[in-house]
Structures are given as structure tokens and as C-alpha cells.
Amino acid sequence: MVPRESGQIARRLKRETAADIGLCSLPPIGEAPDSDDPFQSELNRRIKEYSAIVVAIAHEERCGYVPLHEALTEEVRASPGRAYTAFNFLPFYRDAFRVLVLRQRPDDVARVNGWLFHTDGVHLNSRAGLIVADRLQKFVQA
């Protein structure tokens, strides 16, 4: 059971709108779900743990649930890639420069960086974005 305060946002949204509320699990960071790298392994553990909390809140608050973590992790497992081994601002600035100043497409930046589902290991590219859009569309149409 999750702490009561964990569902405050869902309760408020349900109270203040007539819209159907759907909670999404967290997308993976990095593309190595079974990595032995300590940093990637800890990221995987925490994202899985936090996504389980989202599932529990959705259940307890009777909200919809959009399984982004599960869908993206399944795709990453089918085509595993690089581990995200350290957080560093420099690559984010470099990639922002590539996109905003050099006008490179984010998917081209992803390829240069060696990512299949991310542009930089954290932010999703269009391949992952299509998976997210598909899951959200299924929720909206349900």
C-alpha cells in the first residue's frame, strides 16, 4: 500500500474535472534493462519501483493506467542498446546546440549518439514517442 498523500494529484484531478484520469508509468532511462553497470542498474530498479507505485495509485484511486514503462521496456528488451552510465549536463547542452542551432533533427542526434529509443539516454526520440502515442491512444479510445 502506498502512503495516502501519494494519490493527492489523482484525487484532485478526479474531483476537479469530469475527464477520465489515466496515470502513466515512467519510461526507462537508458536502453540496457539487464545492465550490470551500477548506475544503469540503479536507474532500472528505481524506475521499476516508482512505476509500481503509479500502478498502485491508479488501482487505489480507481484511475486508468497507461503502461508506458512496460511497453517501452518490452521494446528495449527486443532491441537492447546502450546503458546510461552517468549523468552529465554537457551532452544535453551539446545535443540542444545540435538541434536548436545546427537544426539537426532529434532522431539524427539520437543516431549520432548511438541511441535507439532516446536522443540522449533520457529524452525519448520519435521511435519511443510512437509507442507512447499508441498506448495513450488506446487509453483515450477505451
Residue, then its C-alpha position, 0 to 999 in steps of 0.5 A: m500500500v502506498p502512503r495516502e498523500s501519494g494519490q493527492i494529484a489523482r484525487r484532485l484531478k478526479r474531483e476537479t474535472a469530469a475527464d477520465i484520469g489515466l496515470c502513466s508509468l515512467p519510461p526507462i532511462g537508458e536502453a540496457p534493462d539487464s545492465d550490470d553497470p551500477f548506475q544503469s542498474e540503479l536507474n532500472r530498479r528505481i524506475k521499476e519501483y516508482s512505476a509500481i507505485v503509479v500502478a498502485i495509485a491508479h488501482e487505489e484511486r480507481c484511475g486508468y493506467v497507461p503502461l508506458h514503462e512496460a511497453l517501452t521496456e518490452e521494446v528495449r528488451a527486443s532491441p537492447g542498446r546502450a546503458y546510461t552510465a552517468f549523468n552529465f549536463l554537457p551532452f544535453y547542452r551539446d545535443a540542444f546546440r545540435v538541434l536548436v542551432l545546427r537544426q539537426r533533427p532529434d532522431d539524427v542526434a539520437r543516431v549520432n549518439g548511438w541511441l535507439f529509443h532516446t536522443d540522449g539516454v533520457h529524452l525519448n526520440s520519435r521511435a519511443g514517442l510512437i509507442v507512447a502515442d499508441r498506448l495513450q491512444k488506446f487509453v483515450q479510445a477505451 
